[in-house]
């Protein structure tokens, strides 16, 4: 990160020839890449420099560009206050089986959150729009990702607990 900031402060030297004399000209280096862009690029596995160039060419925010390209999911609006999805019961039972109902579970086994998402699944079904790992997302956010996963694959991602609920 410090390297990126320092690069923005340094000037590159470009040598230009006018045919007879060689002249040194100071050419400013591109401005540093904003930290938000670097963080988002790291989350989705793209080069921050390429992402910065892409968002500059389309004049969009990094998040909007990645959402448009389908690399991260658009955050779902929260449920109306006081209302819970009808399937919360299913997800509560599944979480009770998978993680003893601990929505912030991170035991070091490569699975995270109440529903025990692995990183490829969390990323593929839009979890990075909420948090870097499922255990850092809210219960509602984990359920939103789980609903998308269930729509695509049923309860197969939870082979043992999915049969019990």
CNS distance restraints for C-alpha pairs under 8 A (distance, minus, plus):
assign (resid   1 and name CA) (resid   5 and name CA) 6.59 0.50 0.50
assign (resid   2 and name CA) (resid   6 and name CA) 6.08 0.50 0.50
assign (resid   3 and name CA) (resid   7 and name CA) 6.03 0.50 0.50
assign (resid   4 and name CA) (resid   8 and name CA) 6.55 0.50 0.50
assign (resid   4 and name CA) (resid  32 and name CA) 5.72 0.50 0.50
assign (resid   4 and name CA) (resid  33 and name CA) 7.00 0.50 0.50
assign (resid   5 and name CA) (resid   9 and name CA) 6.82 0.50 0.50
assign (resid   5 and name CA) (resid  32 and name CA) 5.54 0.50 0.50
assign (resid   5 and name CA) (resid  33 and name CA) 7.97 0.50 0.50
assign (resid   6 and name CA) (resid  10 and name CA) 6.43 0.50 0.50
assign (resid   7 and name CA) (resid  29 and name CA) 7.02 0.50 0.50
assign (resid   7 and name CA) (resid  32 and name CA) 6.98 0.50 0.50
assign (resid   8 and name CA) (resid  29 and name CA) 5.91 0.50 0.50
assign (resid   8 and name CA) (resid  30 and name CA) 6.26 0.50 0.50
assign (resid   8 and name CA) (resid  31 and name CA) 4.90 0.50 0.50
assign (resid   8 and name CA) (resid  32 and name CA) 4.89 0.50 0.50
assign (resid   9 and name CA) (resid  29 and name CA) 7.71 0.50 0.50
assign (resid  10 and name CA) (resid  28 and name CA) 7.37 0.50 0.50
assign (resid  10 and name CA) (resid  29 and name CA) 6.81 0.50 0.50
assign (resid  11 and name CA) (resid  26 and name CA) 6.22 0.50 0.50
assign (resid  11 and name CA) (resid  27 and name CA) 5.98 0.50 0.50
assign (resid  11 and name CA) (resid  28 and name CA) 4.92 0.50 0.50
assign (resid  11 and name CA) (resid  29 and name CA) 5.78 0.50 0.50
assign (resid  12 and name CA) (resid  26 and name CA) 6.11 0.50 0.50
assign (resid  12 and name CA) (resid  27 and name CA) 5.40 0.50 0.50
assign (resid  12 and name CA) (resid  28 and name CA) 6.11 0.50 0.50
assign (resid  12 and name CA) (resid  29 and name CA) 6.16 0.50 0.50
assign (resid  13 and name CA) (resid  24 and name CA) 6.63 0.50 0.50
assign (resid  13 and name CA) (resid  25 and name CA) 6.07 0.50 0.50
assign (resid  13 and name CA) (resid  26 and name CA) 5.17 0.50 0.50
assign (resid  13 and name CA) (resid  27 and name CA) 6.18 0.50 0.50
assign (resid  14 and name CA) (resid  24 and name CA) 6.14 0.50 0.50
assign (resid  14 and name CA) (resid  25 and name CA) 5.58 0.50 0.50
assign (resid  14 and name CA) (resid  26 and name CA) 6.48 0.50 0.50
assign (resid  14 and name CA) (resid  27 and name CA) 6.57 0.50 0.50
assign (resid  15 and name CA) (resid  22 and name CA) 6.88 0.50 0.50
assign (resid  15 and name CA) (resid  23 and name CA) 6.09 0.50 0.50
assign (resid  15 and name CA) (resid  24 and name CA) 5.01 0.50 0.50
assign (resid  15 and name CA) (resid  25 and name CA) 6.43 0.50 0.50
assign (resid  16 and name CA) (resid  22 and name CA) 6.03 0.50 0.50
assign (resid  16 and name CA) (resid  23 and name CA) 5.54 0.50 0.50
assign (resid  16 and name CA) (resid  24 and name CA) 6.50 0.50 0.50
assign (resid  16 and name CA) (resid  25 and name CA) 7.25 0.50 0.50
assign (resid  17 and name CA) (resid  21 and name CA) 6.11 0.50 0.50
assign (resid  17 and name CA) (resid  22 and name CA) 4.67 0.50 0.50
assign (resid  17 and name CA) (resid  23 and name CA) 6.27 0.50 0.50
assign (resid  18 and name CA) (resid  22 and name CA) 6.53 0.50 0.50
assign (resid  18 and name CA) (resid  23 and name CA) 7.62 0.50 0.50
assign (resid  33 and name CA) (resid  37 and name CA) 6.70 0.50 0.50
assign (resid  33 and name CA) (resid  38 and name CA) 6.85 0.50 0.50
assign (resid  33 and name CA) (resid  48 and name CA) 7.51 0.50 0.50
assign (resid  33 and name CA) (resid  49 and name CA) 7.30 0.50 0.50
assign (resid  33 and name CA) (resid  52 and name CA) 6.77 0.50 0.50
assign (resid  34 and name CA) (resid  38 and name CA) 6.59 0.50 0.50
assign (resid  35 and name CA) (resid  39 and name CA) 6.10 0.50 0.50
assign (resid  36 and name CA) (resid  40 and name CA) 6.14 0.50 0.50
assign (resid  36 and name CA) (resid  62 and name CA) 7.86 0.50 0.50
assign (resid  37 and name CA) (resid  41 and name CA) 5.98 0.50 0.50
assign (resid  37 and name CA) (resid  48 and name CA) 6.50 0.50 0.50
assign (resid  37 and name CA) (resid  51 and name CA) 7.31 0.50 0.50
assign (resid  37 and name CA) (resid  52 and name CA) 6.83 0.50 0.50
assign (resid  37 and name CA) (resid  62 and name CA) 5.90 0.50 0.50
assign (resid  38 and name CA) (resid  42 and name CA) 6.13 0.50 0.50
assign (resid  38 and name CA) (resid  48 and name CA) 5.21 0.50 0.50
assign (resid  39 and name CA) (resid  43 and name CA) 6.23 0.50 0.50
assign (resid  40 and name CA) (resid  44 and name CA) 6.41 0.50 0.50
assign (resid  40 and name CA) (resid  62 and name CA) 7.44 0.50 0.50
assign (resid  40 and name CA) (resid  63 and name CA) 7.32 0.50 0.50
assign (resid  41 and name CA) (resid  45 and name CA) 5.78 0.50 0.50
assign (resid  41 and name CA) (resid  46 and name CA) 4.98 0.50 0.50
assign (resid  41 and name CA) (resid  47 and name CA) 6.14 0.50 0.50
assign (resid  41 and name CA) (resid  48 and name CA) 5.22 0.50 0.50
assign (resid  41 and name CA) (resid  51 and name CA) 6.80 0.50 0.50
assign (resid  42 and name CA) (resid  46 and name CA) 6.36 0.50 0.50
assign (resid  42 and name CA) (resid  47 and name CA) 7.57 0.50 0.50
assign (resid  42 and name CA) (resid  48 and name CA) 7.41 0.50 0.50
assign (resid  43 and name CA) (resid 128 and name CA) 7.05 0.50 0.50
assign (resid  43 and name CA) (resid 132 and name CA) 7.02 0.50 0.50
assign (resid  44 and name CA) (resid  71 and name CA) 6.61 0.50 0.50
assign (resid  44 and name CA) (resid  72 and name CA) 7.36 0.50 0.50
assign (resid  44 and name CA) (resid 123 and name CA) 7.62 0.50 0.50
assign (resid  44 and name CA) (resid 128 and name CA) 7.94 0.50 0.50
assign (resid  46 and name CA) (resid  50 and name CA) 7.55 0.50 0.50
assign (resid  46 and name CA) (resid  51 and name CA) 7.04 0.50 0.50
assign (resid  47 and name CA) (resid  51 and name CA) 6.23 0.50 0.50
assign (resid  48 and name CA) (resid  52 and name CA) 6.02 0.50 0.50
assign (resid  49 and name CA) (resid  53 and name CA) 6.22 0.50 0.50
assign (resid  50 and name CA) (resid  54 and name CA) 6.12 0.50 0.50
assign (resid  51 and name CA) (resid  55 and name CA) 6.15 0.50 0.50
assign (resid  51 and name CA) (resid  62 and name CA) 7.23 0.50 0.50
assign (resid  52 and name CA) (resid  56 and name CA) 6.08 0.50 0.50
assign (resid  52 and name CA) (resid  62 and name CA) 7.44 0.50 0.50
assign (resid  53 and name CA) (resid  57 and name CA) 6.21 0.50 0.50
assign (resid  54 and name CA) (resid  58 and name CA) 6.44 0.50 0.50
assign (resid  55 and name CA) (resid  59 and name CA) 5.54 0.50 0.50
assign (resid  55 and name CA) (resid  60 and name CA) 5.27 0.50 0.50
assign (resid  55 and name CA) (resid  61 and name CA) 6.27 0.50 0.50
assign (resid  55 and name CA) (resid  62 and name CA) 5.87 0.50 0.50
assign (resid  55 and name CA) (resid  65 and name CA) 6.36 0.50 0.50
assign (resid  56 and name CA) (resid  60 and name CA) 6.98 0.50 0.50
assign (resid  60 and name CA) (resid  64 and name CA) 6.17 0.50 0.50
assign (resid  60 and name CA) (resid  65 and name CA) 5.97 0.50 0.50
assign (resid  61 and name CA) (resid  65 and name CA) 6.13 0.50 0.50
assign (resid  62 and name CA) (resid  66 and name CA) 6.18 0.50 0.50
assign (resid  63 and name CA) (resid  67 and name CA) 6.05 0.50 0.50
assign (resid  63 and name CA) (resid  72 and name CA) 7.91 0.50 0.50
assign (resid  64 and name CA) (resid  68 and name CA) 6.05 0.50 0.50
assign (resid  65 and name CA) (resid  69 and name CA) 6.19 0.50 0.50
assign (resid  66 and name CA) (resid  70 and name CA) 6.13 0.50 0.50
assign (resid  66 and name CA) (resid  71 and name CA) 5.15 0.50 0.50
assign (resid  66 and name CA) (resid  72 and name CA) 5.77 0.50 0.50
assign (resid  67 and name CA) (resid  71 and name CA) 5.94 0.50 0.50
assign (resid  67 and name CA) (resid  72 and name CA) 5.04 0.50 0.50
assign (resid  67 and name CA) (resid  73 and name CA) 5.68 0.50 0.50
assign (resid  67 and name CA) (resid  74 and name CA) 5.92 0.50 0.50
assign (resid  72 and name CA) (resid 123 and name CA) 7.61 0.50 0.50
assign (resid  72 and name CA) (resid 126 and name CA) 5.48 0.50 0.50
assign (resid  72 and name CA) (resid 127 and name CA) 7.84 0.50 0.50
assign (resid  72 and name CA) (resid 128 and name CA) 6.43 0.50 0.50
assign (resid  72 and name CA) (resid 129 and name CA) 5.94 0.50 0.50
assign (resid  73 and name CA) (resid 125 and name CA) 7.38 0.50 0.50
assign (resid  73 and name CA) (resid 126 and name CA) 4.39 0.50 0.50
assign (resid  73 and name CA) (resid 127 and name CA) 7.35 0.50 0.50
assign (resid  73 and name CA) (resid 128 and name CA) 7.50 0.50 0.50
assign (resid  73 and name CA) (resid 129 and name CA) 5.69 0.50 0.50
assign (resid  74 and name CA) (resid 126 and name CA) 7.52 0.50 0.50
assign (resid  74 and name CA) (resid 129 and name CA) 6.46 0.50 0.50
assign (resid  75 and name CA) (resid 129 and name CA) 5.79 0.50 0.50
assign (resid  75 and name CA) (resid 130 and name CA) 6.87 0.50 0.50
assign (resid  76 and name CA) (resid 144 and name CA) 7.46 0.50 0.50
assign (resid  78 and name CA) (resid 140 and name CA) 7.70 0.50 0.50
assign (resid  79 and name CA) (resid  83 and name CA) 6.26 0.50 0.50
assign (resid  79 and name CA) (resid  84 and name CA) 6.59 0.50 0.50
assign (resid  79 and name CA) (resid  85 and name CA) 7.53 0.50 0.50
assign (resid  80 and name CA) (resid  84 and name CA) 7.82 0.50 0.50
assign (resid  84 and name CA) (resid  88 and name CA) 6.69 0.50 0.50
assign (resid  87 and name CA) (resid  91 and name CA) 6.53 0.50 0.50
assign (resid  88 and name CA) (resid  92 and name CA) 5.92 0.50 0.50
assign (resid  88 and name CA) (resid 143 and name CA) 7.77 0.50 0.50
assign (resid  89 and name CA) (resid  93 and name CA) 6.18 0.50 0.50
assign (resid  90 and name CA) (resid  94 and name CA) 6.16 0.50 0.50
assign (resid  90 and name CA) (resid 165 and name CA) 6.72 0.50 0.50
assign (resid  91 and name CA) (resid  95 and name CA) 5.92 0.50 0.50
assign (resid  91 and name CA) (resid 115 and name CA) 7.69 0.50 0.50
assign (resid  91 and name CA) (resid 143 and name CA) 6.92 0.50 0.50
assign (resid  92 and name CA) (resid  96 and name CA) 6.07 0.50 0.50
assign (resid  92 and name CA) (resid 101 and name CA) 6.80 0.50 0.50
assign (resid  93 and name CA) (resid  97 and name CA) 6.43 0.50 0.50
assign (resid  93 and name CA) (resid 101 and name CA) 7.89 0.50 0.50
assign (resid  93 and name CA) (resid 165 and name CA) 6.16 0.50 0.50
assign (resid  94 and name CA) (resid  98 and name CA) 6.05 0.50 0.50
assign (resid  94 and name CA) (resid 115 and name CA) 6.74 0.50 0.50
assign (resid  94 and name CA) (resid 161 and name CA) 6.12 0.50 0.50
assign (resid  94 and name CA) (resid 162 and name CA) 6.77 0.50 0.50
assign (resid  94 and name CA) (resid 165 and name CA) 6.20 0.50 0.50
assign (resid  95 and name CA) (resid  99 and name CA) 5.49 0.50 0.50
assign (resid  95 and name CA) (resid 100 and name CA) 6.32 0.50 0.50
assign (resid  95 and name CA) (resid 101 and name CA) 4.71 0.50 0.50
assign (resid  95 and name CA) (resid 102 and name CA) 7.11 0.50 0.50
assign (resid  95 and name CA) (resid 103 and name CA) 7.37 0.50 0.50
assign (resid  95 and name CA) (resid 114 and name CA) 4.86 0.50 0.50
assign (resid  95 and name CA) (resid 115 and name CA) 5.07 0.50 0.50
assign (resid  95 and name CA) (resid 116 and name CA) 7.98 0.50 0.50
assign (resid  96 and name CA) (resid 100 and name CA) 4.22 0.50 0.50
assign (resid  96 and name CA) (resid 101 and name CA) 4.01 0.50 0.50
assign (resid  96 and name CA) (resid 102 and name CA) 7.53 0.50 0.50
assign (resid  96 and name CA) (resid 114 and name CA) 7.74 0.50 0.50
assign (resid  97 and name CA) (resid 101 and name CA) 7.21 0.50 0.50
assign (resid  97 and name CA) (resid 161 and name CA) 5.81 0.50 0.50
assign (resid  98 and name CA) (resid 114 and name CA) 6.76 0.50 0.50
assign (resid  98 and name CA) (resid 115 and name CA) 5.96 0.50 0.50
assign (resid  98 and name CA) (resid 116 and name CA) 6.44 0.50 0.50
assign (resid  98 and name CA) (resid 161 and name CA) 6.50 0.50 0.50
assign (resid  99 and name CA) (resid 103 and name CA) 7.46 0.50 0.50
assign (resid  99 and name CA) (resid 105 and name CA) 6.58 0.50 0.50
assign (resid  99 and name CA) (resid 113 and name CA) 7.55 0.50 0.50
assign (resid  99 and name CA) (resid 114 and name CA) 5.40 0.50 0.50
assign (resid  99 and name CA) (resid 115 and name CA) 6.83 0.50 0.50
assign (resid  99 and name CA) (resid 116 and name CA) 6.98 0.50 0.50
assign (resid 100 and name CA) (resid 114 and name CA) 7.77 0.50 0.50
assign (resid 101 and name CA) (resid 114 and name CA) 5.86 0.50 0.50
assign (resid 102 and name CA) (resid 113 and name CA) 6.98 0.50 0.50
assign (resid 102 and name CA) (resid 114 and name CA) 5.14 0.50 0.50
assign (resid 103 and name CA) (resid 113 and name CA) 4.77 0.50 0.50
assign (resid 103 and name CA) (resid 114 and name CA) 3.68 0.50 0.50
assign (resid 103 and name CA) (resid 115 and name CA) 7.31 0.50 0.50
assign (resid 103 and name CA) (resid 135 and name CA) 6.20 0.50 0.50
assign (resid 103 and name CA) (resid 138 and name CA) 7.48 0.50 0.50
assign (resid 103 and name CA) (resid 139 and name CA) 6.08 0.50 0.50
assign (resid 104 and name CA) (resid 112 and name CA) 7.41 0.50 0.50
assign (resid 104 and name CA) (resid 113 and name CA) 4.91 0.50 0.50
assign (resid 104 and name CA) (resid 114 and name CA) 6.29 0.50 0.50
assign (resid 104 and name CA) (resid 134 and name CA) 7.64 0.50 0.50
assign (resid 104 and name CA) (resid 135 and name CA) 4.17 0.50 0.50
assign (resid 104 and name CA) (resid 136 and name CA) 6.41 0.50 0.50
assign (resid 104 and name CA) (resid 137 and name CA) 7.83 0.50 0.50
assign (resid 105 and name CA) (resid 112 and name CA) 5.74 0.50 0.50
assign (resid 105 and name CA) (resid 113 and name CA) 4.70 0.50 0.50
assign (resid 105 and name CA) (resid 114 and name CA) 6.06 0.50 0.50
assign (resid 105 and name CA) (resid 116 and name CA) 7.76 0.50 0.50
assign (resid 105 and name CA) (resid 135 and name CA) 5.64 0.50 0.50
assign (resid 106 and name CA) (resid 110 and name CA) 7.98 0.50 0.50
assign (resid 106 and name CA) (resid 111 and name CA) 6.82 0.50 0.50
assign (resid 106 and name CA) (resid 112 and name CA) 5.03 0.50 0.50
assign (resid 106 and name CA) (resid 113 and name CA) 6.44 0.50 0.50
assign (resid 106 and name CA) (resid 135 and name CA) 6.25 0.50 0.50
assign (resid 107 and name CA) (resid 111 and name CA) 7.56 0.50 0.50
assign (resid 107 and name CA) (resid 112 and name CA) 7.56 0.50 0.50
assign (resid 110 and name CA) (resid 118 and name CA) 5.96 0.50 0.50
assign (resid 110 and name CA) (resid 119 and name CA) 7.58 0.50 0.50
assign (resid 111 and name CA) (resid 116 and name CA) 4.72 0.50 0.50
assign (resid 111 and name CA) (resid 117 and name CA) 5.08 0.50 0.50
assign (resid 111 and name CA) (resid 118 and name CA) 4.58 0.50 0.50
assign (resid 111 and name CA) (resid 119 and name CA) 7.36 0.50 0.50
assign (resid 112 and name CA) (resid 116 and name CA) 4.55 0.50 0.50
assign (resid 112 and name CA) (resid 117 and name CA) 5.14 0.50 0.50
assign (resid 112 and name CA) (resid 118 and name CA) 6.40 0.50 0.50
assign (resid 112 and name CA) (resid 133 and name CA) 6.60 0.50 0.50
assign (resid 112 and name CA) (resid 134 and name CA) 5.29 0.50 0.50
assign (resid 112 and name CA) (resid 135 and name CA) 5.13 0.50 0.50
assign (resid 113 and name CA) (resid 117 and name CA) 6.55 0.50 0.50
assign (resid 113 and name CA) (resid 133 and name CA) 7.78 0.50 0.50
assign (resid 113 and name CA) (resid 134 and name CA) 4.80 0.50 0.50
assign (resid 113 and name CA) (resid 135 and name CA) 3.81 0.50 0.50
assign (resid 113 and name CA) (resid 136 and name CA) 7.45 0.50 0.50
assign (resid 113 and name CA) (resid 137 and name CA) 7.78 0.50 0.50
assign (resid 113 and name CA) (resid 142 and name CA) 7.49 0.50 0.50
assign (resid 114 and name CA) (resid 134 and name CA) 7.95 0.50 0.50
assign (resid 114 and name CA) (resid 135 and name CA) 7.13 0.50 0.50
assign (resid 114 and name CA) (resid 139 and name CA) 7.61 0.50 0.50
assign (resid 114 and name CA) (resid 142 and name CA) 7.74 0.50 0.50
assign (resid 115 and name CA) (resid 142 and name CA) 7.48 0.50 0.50
assign (resid 115 and name CA) (resid 146 and name CA) 7.84 0.50 0.50
assign (resid 116 and name CA) (resid 134 and name CA) 7.76 0.50 0.50
assign (resid 117 and name CA) (resid 121 and name CA) 6.32 0.50 0.50
assign (resid 117 and name CA) (resid 122 and name CA) 5.84 0.50 0.50
assign (resid 117 and name CA) (resid 134 and name CA) 6.50 0.50 0.50
assign (resid 118 and name CA) (resid 122 and name CA) 6.15 0.50 0.50
assign (resid 119 and name CA) (resid 123 and name CA) 6.00 0.50 0.50
assign (resid 119 and name CA) (resid 133 and name CA) 6.98 0.50 0.50
assign (resid 120 and name CA) (resid 124 and name CA) 5.96 0.50 0.50
assign (resid 121 and name CA) (resid 125 and name CA) 6.09 0.50 0.50
assign (resid 122 and name CA) (resid 126 and name CA) 6.45 0.50 0.50
assign (resid 122 and name CA) (resid 127 and name CA) 4.83 0.50 0.50
assign (resid 122 and name CA) (resid 128 and name CA) 6.97 0.50 0.50
assign (resid 122 and name CA) (resid 133 and name CA) 7.19 0.50 0.50
assign (resid 122 and name CA) (resid 134 and name CA) 6.87 0.50 0.50
assign (resid 122 and name CA) (resid 145 and name CA) 7.32 0.50 0.50
assign (resid 123 and name CA) (resid 127 and name CA) 5.38 0.50 0.50
assign (resid 123 and name CA) (resid 128 and name CA) 5.66 0.50 0.50
assign (resid 125 and name CA) (resid 145 and name CA) 5.86 0.50 0.50
assign (resid 125 and name CA) (resid 146 and name CA) 7.98 0.50 0.50
assign (resid 125 and name CA) (resid 148 and name CA) 6.38 0.50 0.50
assign (resid 125 and name CA) (resid 149 and name CA) 6.25 0.50 0.50
assign (resid 126 and name CA) (resid 130 and name CA) 7.87 0.50 0.50
assign (resid 126 and name CA) (resid 145 and name CA) 6.34 0.50 0.50
assign (resid 127 and name CA) (resid 131 and name CA) 6.40 0.50 0.50
assign (resid 127 and name CA) (resid 132 and name CA) 7.45 0.50 0.50
assign (resid 127 and name CA) (resid 133 and name CA) 7.43 0.50 0.50
assign (resid 127 and name CA) (resid 134 and name CA) 6.97 0.50 0.50
assign (resid 127 and name CA) (resid 141 and name CA) 7.71 0.50 0.50
assign (resid 127 and name CA) (resid 142 and name CA) 7.44 0.50 0.50
assign (resid 127 and name CA) (resid 145 and name CA) 5.96 0.50 0.50
assign (resid 128 and name CA) (resid 132 and name CA) 5.34 0.50 0.50
assign (resid 128 and name CA) (resid 133 and name CA) 7.23 0.50 0.50
assign (resid 130 and name CA) (resid 137 and name CA) 6.04 0.50 0.50
assign (resid 130 and name CA) (resid 141 and name CA) 6.66 0.50 0.50
assign (resid 131 and name CA) (resid 136 and name CA) 5.83 0.50 0.50
assign (resid 131 and name CA) (resid 137 and name CA) 5.32 0.50 0.50
assign (resid 132 and name CA) (resid 136 and name CA) 7.06 0.50 0.50
assign (resid 133 and name CA) (resid 137 and name CA) 6.99 0.50 0.50
assign (resid 134 and name CA) (resid 142 and name CA) 6.30 0.50 0.50
assign (resid 137 and name CA) (resid 141 and name CA) 5.89 0.50 0.50
assign (resid 137 and name CA) (resid 142 and name CA) 6.27 0.50 0.50
assign (resid 138 and name CA) (resid 142 and name CA) 6.22 0.50 0.50
assign (resid 139 and name CA) (resid 143 and name CA) 6.17 0.50 0.50
assign (resid 140 and name CA) (resid 144 and name CA) 6.15 0.50 0.50
assign (resid 141 and name CA) (resid 145 and name CA) 6.42 0.50 0.50
assign (resid 142 and name CA) (resid 146 and name CA) 6.11 0.50 0.50
assign (resid 143 and name CA) (resid 147 and name CA) 5.97 0.50 0.50
assign (resid 144 and name CA) (resid 148 and name CA) 6.59 0.50 0.50
assign (resid 145 and name CA) (resid 149 and name CA) 6.27 0.50 0.50
assign (resid 146 and name CA) (resid 150 and name CA) 5.93 0.50 0.50
assign (resid 147 and name CA) (resid 151 and name CA) 6.08 0.50 0.50
assign (resid 148 and name CA) (resid 152 and name CA) 6.43 0.50 0.50
assign (resid 149 and name CA) (resid 153 and name CA) 5.95 0.50 0.50
assign (resid 149 and name CA) (resid 154 and name CA) 7.14 0.50 0.50
assign (resid 150 and name CA) (resid 154 and name CA) 4.20 0.50 0.50
assign (resid 150 and name CA) (resid 155 and name CA) 5.85 0.50 0.50
assign (resid 153 and name CA) (resid 157 and name CA) 7.16 0.50 0.50
assign (resid 155 and name CA) (resid 159 and name CA) 7.07 0.50 0.50
assign (resid 155 and name CA) (resid 162 and name CA) 5.29 0.50 0.50
assign (resid 155 and name CA) (resid 163 and name CA) 7.83 0.50 0.50
assign (resid 156 and name CA) (resid 162 and name CA) 6.91 0.50 0.50
assign (resid 157 and name CA) (resid 162 and name CA) 7.80 0.50 0.50
assign (resid 158 and name CA) (resid 162 and name CA) 4.83 0.50 0.50
assign (resid 158 and name CA) (resid 163 and name CA) 7.92 0.50 0.50
assign (resid 159 and name CA) (resid 163 and name CA) 6.63 0.50 0.50
assign (resid 160 and name CA) (resid 164 and name CA) 6.87 0.50 0.50
assign (resid 161 and name CA) (resid 165 and name CA) 6.45 0.50 0.50
